[in-house]
Amino acid sequence: MKKEEINQGLEELNKMVGWNKLLSLTNPENLAEERKKVLENPSYNPYFVYSAFSPDKDIEQQIPILNDKIGRYMEDLEKDVNLGLLEQFQLSNRYLRVRDTSDFQDASAAIFSRPDQHDVEWAQKNYKTKLPEESKTIAPEMVRKFMLLYMNGIPQIEREYEILIDPNRANIMVKEEEGKILLPVRDVSWEKLAGDIVHEIGTHVAQYEIGCKQPLSAFWLGFPFRAFTSEGMAQYNEDLVVPDYTPRTKTRAGNIIAMVMAEENSFSEINRELLVAGFIPEEAFKCTLMAKRGFSDTKKKGTNFNRNLYIRGLNMVREYLENGGEEWILYTGRISLEYADRIKELKGLYRAPETLPKRLRAMANSIPE
């Protein structure tokens, strides 16, 4: 009974300050209107409005209660994972409470970390890369059909997902718990489609659905700071399926440049820099938005480092696999690399997937030239 109480408490905290909340509560409610103004006038500094952060329970009170129960009723890896989740929730609670204040940048760095100097230097060399002309563009409705087709071919995904075209989105978003995938209203190239499919469905949806079938709740609830591993693996898979894709390289570099610039610069200054560097207006807006999300008055200096989890996560996954890490472990659910080598300690508390990594490699070999 105590373990059930602990799992229920962790699930409640996850709903209040989990990764999805970090994203949704720093996503402007007036995004569509402000995007339109920026696209019409690149010198405009948007003013963003955010939903209130109003958790159902006192998080500061719940965390020590759960911490005590976990210490008394759990042991080994299960104990370590759940204590790590409480640490993440503590940082997330602070992050959401100090939105749009002078403390927000530091709260963001505590969760996502700052870009390494090596990554900044890489970005400075690549964000001005000239984009090639892309052909064979695919309309959103056809993208939706391709995604459904691919999803139906993964036996681990049994639940029906609703794939919707959302005019307010600039990029694809998966809401696993709600069974929804949101697509933006714009055509994409075949290379972009292939990367998006393996990123969103072959990684995020697959990890969540496989995790939901595991006996231990952390596999679907998410291990501590699992987003680094999840996003790193998603990007690793993009590189596997469509290697050396220039638009992806440019966007990754642009995200880093935007974060670094945002520490001292306004939204419009960053946006104009990316436009001069050859970014299309929609992509320049998106990179700048990610660096300023959580702030209302974007004329003010300040960075949200949330996009750093992608590049740091990719570096972590590459290092793990290059050093002999077992790829199948990353598909047991929403795990984090910190615990990957200990998963096998959970005898009887996980099931090993067998087909997904092989399927991704088969997909990589099938992409047309």
PyMOL commands that set and color helices and strands:
alter all, ss='L'
color gray80, all
select helices_A, chain A and resi 2-17+19-24+31-40+59-73+76-97+104-112+117-126+140-152+190-212+218-221+226-241+246-262+267-276+281-292+305-322+327-331+337-345+356-364
alter helices_A, ss='H'
color red, helices_A
select strands_A, chain A and resi 162-165+173-175+180-183
alter strands_A, ss='S'
color yellow, strands_A
deselect
rebuild
show_as cartoon
